[in-house]
C-alpha cells in the first residue's frame, strides 16, 4: 500500500521506515531537510517530500494515491508556544491529506487519563481533536515513556542513573507511568494499518508493568549493575526541578520544563485488548532496557552482529539500523573538501589502521594502545585481518567495525579500548553544493564525571591528531609518518 509518514526524520519515524519497507509498502516520507534524510535512505520504494508544516504549504501536494498516513510530528523543545505550533502543524497537515484518497490517519499521542493534564499532554489531546475533524478515519495510539536506545526519555534516565550514585530528587519521582519498549510501539503502529476495527478509536499502549519514575531509575541501575540510592523531597519547586533535570542530564532547558510538568501527571493505560488482537508480546521494562543496551553496548551487540552477518548471510542493509547516539555526547566534527580522486580517498579510509596506521601521530596511537593494554584492554595488537578490505564485525586495532558500506561511502567504528564511556569514529564521503567532502566525526558519550574529565584532558591531543588524520586521508597518495 501507499503510506505517507510525517516526522520521518524523527526517532519513531526512523524506526518505523525499515519495518514498512521490509513489508513491501511504498513510502512517502515528509521531512524538513531532504539532503539530511536522503543520505541515509536510498530504498527503491521510498520517496522524499520536503515540507515544513509551519510554513506556507499551499504549493505542496501530497500524492493522490495515499492509503494511510502516519502523523508522528511532536514538539516539546519550545518553552512557550509549542501548543500553538502543534495545532498549526496538525491543521496544515490535515489540509493536505484531505486532498488525497487516504483512508486512515494513525497518530501516536500521549496517555491522557488524568483530570488535570500538563500542557504537553493537553497539546496531544488537542491534536487528536484536530485530526478527527476530517472525514478520514483516525486511529490514535497513546503511549507514555518509550524505552529504546537513543530515545530522549531513555537517554535522560541513563544520564541520571550513570552520573549520580546518590540522588536527592523531586517528589514527582513517585509519579506512576507505564513504559513501553520501542519494539512494541513499532509493532502497534504497523499492526493497525487499515484495520477497520481500529478506525475512529483511541488505544492506550504500554508495557505490562506500572512503575514510578523512581522504580524505573532503580531498575535501570540494576540492568547496568550500578548501586544507587534515591531520596525524594517535597520542597523542590517545578523551576528547581527543571534546573535539576537540565544540569544533571543532556536535555535542553525548555524540554526539561515541559518534561517536569508532564512527569507530575500519572500516565497509566486503560485496559484494552489491542495487543492480543495484534499478537503483540509486551516486553517488561528491564527487558526493554536490556534490549536497548544491546544496540549501544557494543560488546554484546557486536557478537550478535557478527553472528548475523557472517554466518546467516543477512543483508548489509541491516547495518543501517545502527545509530550513533546524540544525547549526552561530545563530538569532534571535521569536514574536508576532496579535490583529488574520490576512489583514492575511499581507499585511504578502507586501509586505515593495522600496518598502515592512523594517518597522523602513529606514535601517539601506539602509546594509547600500550596504555589500554596496561589497563586490561585489547590494545593495538589485534591489527586488522586484511590490509585492504573491511567487513562488519572485524576487529581493527582497538576498534570494532560496525558499518563498512563502501557503496554509501561510510565507515563506522566503535572503540573497544578502556575508556570511561563509549566512543565512535565515523568517516563518510558526502556531496554538498556539487562538491565532494569527507566528514570525520569522533563521538564520545562519557560515563559519569570521570568520562567528562577524560574528554577534556585529551582534547588538546584530539585537535592535532584528528586534524592531521583527515588532512592526510583526503590526500590520494599519502606517506604515513609518526608526526
C-alpha positions as CSV (number, residue, x, y, z in Angstrom):
1,X,0.0,0.0,0.0
2,X,1.0,3.7,-0.3
3,X,1.9,5.1,3.1
4,X,2.8,8.7,4.0
5,X,5.0,9.3,7.1
6,X,5.3,12.7,8.7
7,X,8.2,13.2,11.1
8,X,10.1,10.7,9.0
9,X,13.5,12.0,10.3
10,X,12.4,11.7,14.0
11,X,13.1,8.9,16.4
12,X,9.9,6.9,15.8
13,X,9.8,7.6,12.0
14,X,13.4,6.3,11.6
15,X,12.5,3.1,13.4
16,X,9.2,2.6,11.5
17,X,10.6,3.1,8.0
18,X,12.7,0.0,7.7
19,X,9.8,-2.2,9.0
20,X,7.4,-0.8,6.4
21,X,9.9,-1.1,3.7
22,X,10.5,-4.7,4.6
23,X,6.8,-5.3,4.4
24,X,6.8,-4.1,0.8
25,X,4.9,-0.8,1.2
26,X,5.6,2.3,-0.9
27,X,6.6,5.2,1.4
28,X,6.3,8.9,1.0
29,X,8.4,10.5,3.8
30,X,7.8,14.1,4.8
31,X,11.0,15.8,6.1
32,X,12.2,19.3,6.5
33,X,15.7,18.6,5.2
34,X,15.8,16.4,2.1
35,X,19.6,16.2,1.9
36,X,19.9,15.0,5.5
37,X,17.3,12.3,5.0
38,X,18.4,11.0,1.6
39,X,22.0,10.4,2.7
40,X,20.7,7.6,4.9
41,X,17.7,6.4,2.8
42,X,18.1,5.1,-0.7
43,X,15.3,2.5,-0.8
44,X,13.6,1.9,-4.2
45,X,10.1,2.2,-2.8
46,X,10.8,5.4,-0.9
47,X,10.1,9.0,-2.0
48,X,11.0,12.1,-0.1
49,X,8.7,15.1,0.3
50,X,10.5,18.2,1.7
51,X,8.0,20.2,3.7
52,X,7.8,22.4,6.8
53,X,4.3,22.4,8.1
54,X,4.9,25.6,10.0
55,X,5.5,27.5,6.7
56,X,3.0,28.2,3.9
57,X,2.5,24.8,2.3
58,X,-0.1,25.9,-0.3
59,X,2.3,25.0,-3.1
60,X,2.7,21.4,-1.7
61,X,0.6,18.5,-2.9
62,X,0.6,15.0,-1.4
63,X,0.3,12.1,-3.9
64,X,-3.4,11.4,-4.6
65,X,-3.0,7.6,-4.1
66,X,-2.1,7.7,-0.4
67,X,-3.8,4.9,1.6
68,X,-2.6,5.5,5.1
69,X,-0.8,8.5,6.8
70,X,1.3,8.3,10.0
71,X,1.2,11.5,11.9
72,X,4.4,11.5,14.1
73,X,5.0,15.2,14.5
74,X,5.7,16.3,18.1
75,X,7.4,19.3,19.7
76,X,8.4,19.9,23.3
77,X,11.6,21.9,22.8
78,X,9.8,25.3,22.6
79,X,9.1,26.5,26.1
80,X,6.4,29.0,25.4
81,X,4.3,28.3,22.2
82,X,4.7,24.6,21.3
83,X,1.0,24.1,21.9
84,X,0.1,26.6,19.3
85,X,2.8,25.2,17.0
86,X,1.5,21.7,17.3
87,X,-2.0,22.8,16.5
88,X,-0.9,24.8,13.5
89,X,1.1,21.9,12.1
90,X,-1.8,19.5,12.5
91,X,-4.1,21.8,10.7
92,X,-1.6,22.3,7.9
93,X,-1.2,18.5,7.6
94,X,-4.9,17.9,7.6
95,X,-5.5,20.4,4.8
96,X,-3.1,18.5,2.6
97,X,-4.1,14.9,3.4
98,X,-7.8,15.6,2.8
99,X,-7.0,16.2,-0.9
100,X,-5.8,12.5,-1.2
101,X,-7.5,9.2,-1.1
102,X,-6.3,8.5,2.4
103,X,-8.5,6.0,4.3
104,X,-6.7,6.2,7.7
105,X,-4.6,8.5,9.8
106,X,-2.5,6.9,12.5
107,X,-1.4,9.2,15.3
108,X,1.0,8.5,18.1
109,X,-0.3,10.5,21.0
110,X,0.2,10.6,24.8
111,X,-1.8,9.0,27.7
112,X,-4.4,11.5,28.8
113,X,-6.5,9.7,31.5
114,X,-6.0,12.2,34.4
115,X,-8.4,15.1,35.1
116,X,-5.5,17.6,35.2
117,X,-3.1,17.4,32.3
118,X,0.2,19.0,31.6
119,X,0.4,21.5,28.6
120,X,2.3,18.8,26.7
121,X,-0.5,16.2,27.2
122,X,-3.2,18.8,26.6
123,X,-1.5,19.6,23.3
124,X,-1.5,16.0,22.2
125,X,-5.2,15.7,23.0
126,X,-5.8,18.9,21.1
127,X,-4.1,17.5,18.0
128,X,-6.3,14.4,18.3
129,X,-9.4,16.6,18.1
130,X,-8.0,18.5,15.1
131,X,-7.3,15.3,13.2
132,X,-10.7,13.9,13.9
133,X,-12.3,16.9,12.4
134,X,-11.9,15.5,8.9
135,X,-13.8,12.7,7.2
136,X,-10.8,10.4,7.3
137,X,-10.8,7.6,9.9
138,X,-8.3,8.3,12.7
139,X,-6.6,5.6,14.9
140,X,-4.9,7.1,17.9
141,X,-2.3,5.2,19.9
142,X,-1.5,6.8,23.2
143,X,1.9,6.0,24.8
144,X,3.8,7.2,27.8
145,X,7.6,6.7,28.3
146,X,9.1,4.9,25.3
147,X,12.1,2.7,26.2
148,X,14.7,2.4,23.4
149,X,18.3,3.2,22.6
150,X,18.5,6.8,21.5
151,X,15.1,8.0,22.7
152,X,15.0,11.1,24.8
153,X,13.5,9.5,27.8
154,X,15.9,6.6,27.7
155,X,18.9,8.9,27.5
156,X,17.7,11.2,30.3
157,X,17.2,8.2,32.6
158,X,20.6,6.9,31.6
159,X,22.2,10.3,32.4
160,X,20.6,10.4,35.8
161,X,21.5,6.8,36.7
162,X,25.1,6.8,35.5
163,X,26.0,10.2,36.8
164,X,24.5,10.2,40.3
165,X,25.3,7.3,42.8
166,X,23.1,9.2,45.4
167,X,20.2,11.3,44.3
168,X,18.2,13.9,46.1
169,X,15.2,14.1,43.8
170,X,11.9,15.9,43.4
171,X,8.7,14.3,44.7
172,X,7.4,13.7,41.1
173,X,9.7,10.7,41.0
174,X,6.8,8.9,42.8
175,X,4.5,9.6,39.8
176,X,3.3,6.4,38.1
177,X,3.8,5.5,34.5
178,X,3.5,2.5,32.2
179,X,6.7,2.4,30.0
180,X,6.7,0.6,26.7
181,X,9.5,-0.8,24.6
182,X,10.2,0.9,21.2
183,X,9.8,-2.5,19.6
184,X,6.3,-2.8,20.9
185,X,5.5,0.7,19.7
186,X,6.5,-0.1,16.2
187,X,4.5,-3.3,16.3
188,X,1.4,-1.4,17.3
189,X,1.9,1.3,14.6
190,X,2.4,-1.2,11.8
191,X,-0.2,-3.6,13.2
192,X,-3.2,-1.2,12.9
193,X,-2.6,-0.5,9.2
194,X,-6.1,-0.4,7.6
195,X,-7.6,-2.4,10.5
196,X,-11.2,-1.2,10.3
197,X,-11.9,-2.2,13.9
198,X,-9.4,0.5,15.0
199,X,-11.0,3.3,13.0
200,X,-12.0,6.4,14.9
201,X,-10.9,4.8,18.2
202,X,-8.0,5.5,20.6
203,X,-6.0,2.9,22.5
204,X,-3.6,3.3,25.4
205,X,-0.4,1.3,24.7
206,X,2.0,0.4,27.5
207,X,4.2,-2.4,28.8
208,X,3.0,-5.0,31.3
209,X,4.2,-3.0,34.4
210,X,3.1,0.1,36.2
211,X,6.1,1.8,37.8
212,X,7.0,5.0,39.5
213,X,9.8,7.0,37.9
214,X,11.9,6.1,41.0
215,X,11.3,2.4,40.3
216,X,12.4,3.0,36.7
217,X,15.6,4.6,37.7
218,X,16.4,1.8,40.2
219,X,15.6,-1.0,37.7
220,X,17.7,0.8,35.1
221,X,20.5,0.8,37.6
222,X,20.0,-3.0,38.2
223,X,20.4,-3.6,34.5
224,X,23.6,-1.5,34.5
225,X,24.8,-3.3,37.7
226,X,25.1,0.0,39.5
227,X,24.2,0.6,43.2
228,X,22.0,3.8,43.5
229,X,20.3,5.5,46.4
230,X,17.4,7.8,45.8
231,X,15.8,10.2,48.3
232,X,12.8,12.2,47.4
233,X,12.0,15.6,49.0
234,X,8.7,17.6,48.8
235,X,10.3,21.1,48.8
236,X,11.7,21.2,45.3
237,X,9.7,23.6,43.1
238,X,8.9,22.9,39.5
239,X,11.5,25.5,38.5
240,X,14.2,24.0,40.7
241,X,13.2,20.5,39.4
242,X,13.7,21.8,35.8
243,X,17.1,23.1,36.6
244,X,18.0,19.9,38.3
245,X,17.0,17.9,35.3
246,X,18.7,20.3,32.9
247,X,22.1,20.3,34.8
248,X,22.1,16.5,35.6
249,X,21.1,15.4,32.1
250,X,21.8,16.3,28.5
251,X,18.3,17.7,27.9
252,X,17.7,21.3,26.9
253,X,16.1,23.7,29.5
254,X,12.8,24.1,27.5
255,X,12.4,20.4,27.2
256,X,13.3,20.0,30.9
257,X,10.5,22.4,31.9
258,X,7.9,20.5,29.8
259,X,9.1,17.1,31.0
260,X,8.9,18.1,34.6
261,X,5.4,19.4,34.1
262,X,4.4,16.1,32.4
263,X,6.1,14.0,35.0
264,X,3.7,15.3,37.7
265,X,0.9,13.5,35.9
266,X,0.3,9.8,36.1
267,X,0.4,8.1,32.7
268,X,-1.2,4.7,33.2
269,X,-3.1,2.8,30.5
270,X,-6.7,2.0,30.3
271,X,-7.3,-1.7,29.7
272,X,-7.8,-2.8,26.1
273,X,-7.3,-6.0,24.0
274,X,-5.4,-4.4,21.1
275,X,-2.1,-6.2,22.0
276,X,-3.9,-9.6,22.0
277,X,-5.7,-8.8,18.7
278,X,-2.4,-7.9,17.0
279,X,-0.5,-10.8,18.6
280,X,2.0,-8.5,20.3
281,X,4.0,-9.8,23.3
282,X,4.6,-6.8,25.6
283,X,8.1,-6.6,26.9
284,X,8.8,-5.9,30.7
285,X,10.7,-2.7,31.5
286,X,14.0,-4.4,32.4
287,X,13.9,-6.5,29.2
288,X,13.3,-3.3,27.2
289,X,16.2,-1.6,28.8
290,X,18.4,-4.6,28.2
291,X,17.4,-4.8,24.6
292,X,18.2,-1.1,24.2
293,X,21.7,-1.7,25.6
294,X,22.1,-4.5,23.1
295,X,22.0,-1.7,20.5
296,X,24.5,0.6,22.3
297,X,26.6,-1.7,24.5
298,X,28.8,-2.8,21.6
299,X,30.4,-5.7,23.3
300,X,27.2,-7.6,23.3
301,X,25.8,-6.2,20.1
302,X,28.9,-6.8,18.1
303,X,28.8,-10.5,18.8
304,X,25.3,-10.8,17.6
305,X,26.1,-8.6,14.6
306,X,29.0,-10.7,13.7
307,X,26.9,-13.9,14.0
308,X,24.1,-12.3,12.0
309,X,26.2,-11.1,9.1
310,X,29.0,-13.7,8.9
311,X,27.0,-16.9,9.5
312,X,23.5,-16.1,8.5
313,X,24.2,-14.0,5.4
314,X,21.8,-11.3,6.4
315,X,21.7,-8.3,4.0
316,X,24.1,-5.5,4.7
317,X,21.1,-3.0,4.7
318,X,20.5,-4.2,8.2
319,X,23.5,-2.2,9.3
320,X,21.5,0.9,8.5
321,X,19.7,0.3,11.8
322,X,22.9,1.2,13.7
323,X,22.7,4.7,15.1
324,X,25.4,6.9,16.8
325,X,23.8,8.4,19.9
326,X,23.1,12.1,20.0
327,X,22.1,12.7,23.6
328,X,24.8,13.4,26.2
329,X,27.7,13.2,23.8
330,X,30.8,15.2,23.0
331,X,31.7,15.4,19.3
332,X,34.7,16.4,17.2
333,X,33.4,17.1,13.7
334,X,35.6,18.0,10.8
335,X,35.0,18.5,7.1
336,X,37.5,18.5,4.2
337,X,36.8,19.0,0.5
338,X,38.1,16.2,-1.7
339,X,40.0,17.7,-4.6
340,X,41.7,14.6,-5.8
341,X,40.4,11.2,-6.9
342,X,37.4,10.1,-4.9
343,X,38.2,6.4,-5.1
344,X,41.7,7.1,-3.8
345,X,40.3,8.8,-0.7
346,X,37.9,5.9,-0.2
347,X,40.8,3.5,-0.5
348,X,42.7,5.5,2.2
349,X,39.7,5.2,4.5
350,X,39.4,1.5,3.8
351,X,43.1,1.0,4.6
352,X,43.1,2.7,8.0
353,X,44.7,1.0,11.0
354,X,46.9,-2.1,11.2
355,X,50.2,-1.8,9.5
356,X,49.3,1.4,7.7
357,X,48.4,3.2,10.9
358,X,46.1,6.1,11.5
359,X,47.5,8.7,9.1
360,X,48.8,11.0,11.7
361,X,50.6,10.7,15.1
362,X,51.1,7.0,14.9
363,X,53.5,7.2,17.8
364,X,50.7,8.7,20.0
365,X,48.3,6.0,18.8
366,X,50.8,3.3,19.9
367,X,51.2,5.0,23.3
368,X,47.4,4.9,23.7
369,X,47.4,1.3,22.7
370,X,50.0,0.5,25.4
371,X,48.1,2.4,28.0
372,X,45.0,0.4,27.0
373,X,46.8,-2.8,27.3
374,X,48.2,-1.8,30.7
375,X,44.6,-1.2,31.8
376,X,43.4,-4.6,30.7
377,X,42.1,-3.5,27.3
378,X,42.7,-5.0,23.8
379,X,45.5,-2.6,22.8
380,X,46.6,-2.3,19.2
381,X,48.0,-5.8,18.8
382,X,44.9,-7.1,17.0
383,X,45.6,-5.0,14.0
384,X,43.4,-6.0,11.0
385,X,42.8,-9.2,9.2
386,X,43.1,-7.8,5.6
387,X,45.1,-4.7,4.7
388,X,42.6,-3.6,2.1
389,X,39.2,-5.0,3.0
390,X,36.9,-4.3,5.9
391,X,33.8,-6.2,6.9
392,X,31.2,-5.6,9.6
393,X,32.3,-7.2,12.8
394,X,36.0,-7.1,12.0
395,X,38.5,-6.1,14.7
396,X,40.5,-3.0,13.7
397,X,43.2,-2.3,16.3
398,X,41.2,-1.4,19.4
399,X,38.1,-0.5,17.4
400,X,35.4,-2.8,16.1
401,X,33.8,-2.2,12.6
402,X,30.1,-1.6,12.9
403,X,29.4,-0.4,9.3
404,X,31.6,-0.8,6.3
405,X,29.3,0.4,3.5
406,X,31.5,1.1,0.5
407,X,28.6,1.8,-1.8
408,X,27.4,4.6,0.5
409,X,31.0,5.5,1.4
410,X,30.6,5.2,5.1
411,X,32.8,3.5,7.7
412,X,31.7,3.5,11.4
413,X,33.9,2.2,14.2
414,X,33.2,1.6,17.9
415,X,36.0,1.8,20.5
416,X,36.8,-1.4,22.5
417,X,39.6,0.4,24.4
418,X,39.3,1.1,28.1
419,X,37.6,4.5,28.4
420,X,35.1,5.9,30.9
421,X,32.3,6.0,28.4
422,X,31.7,4.9,24.8
423,X,33.4,6.2,21.6
424,X,32.6,6.1,17.9
425,X,34.6,7.2,14.9
426,X,32.9,7.7,11.6
427,X,34.1,8.6,8.1
428,X,31.6,9.4,5.4
429,X,32.0,10.9,2.0
430,X,29.2,13.3,1.2
431,X,28.1,15.6,-1.6
432,X,27.4,19.2,-0.7
433,X,27.0,22.1,-3.2
434,X,28.1,19.9,-6.0
435,X,31.4,19.2,-4.3
436,X,32.6,16.0,-2.5
437,X,33.6,16.2,1.1
438,X,34.9,13.9,3.7
439,X,33.1,14.2,7.1
440,X,35.0,12.8,10.0
441,X,33.1,12.5,13.3
442,X,34.5,11.4,16.6
443,X,31.7,10.9,19.2
444,X,32.2,10.2,22.9
445,X,29.5,9.5,25.4
446,X,31.0,9.9,28.9
447,X,30.1,7.8,31.9
448,X,30.0,10.0,34.9
449,X,32.4,12.7,36.0
450,X,35.5,10.7,35.0
451,X,34.2,10.5,31.5
452,X,33.9,14.2,31.2
453,X,37.4,14.8,32.7
454,X,38.8,12.2,30.3
455,X,37.3,14.0,27.3
456,X,38.7,17.4,28.3
457,X,42.1,16.0,29.2
458,X,42.6,14.5,25.7
459,X,41.0,17.4,23.9
460,X,44.3,19.1,23.0
461,X,45.6,15.8,21.5
462,X,42.4,15.4,19.6
463,X,42.9,18.8,17.9
464,X,46.2,17.8,16.3
465,X,45.5,14.1,15.8
466,X,42.1,14.4,14.2
467,X,43.1,17.4,12.1
468,X,46.2,15.6,10.8
469,X,44.3,12.4,10.2
470,X,41.6,14.0,8.0
471,X,44.1,16.1,6.2
472,X,46.1,13.0,5.2
473,X,43.0,11.0,4.4
474,X,41.9,13.4,1.6
475,X,45.3,13.1,0.0
476,X,45.3,10.2,-2.5
477,X,49.0,9.5,-2.2
478,X,49.8,9.7,1.5
479,X,53.1,9.0,3.1
480,X,52.5,7.9,6.7
481,X,54.9,9.3,9.3
482,X,55.0,9.5,13.1
483,X,54.4,13.2,13.4
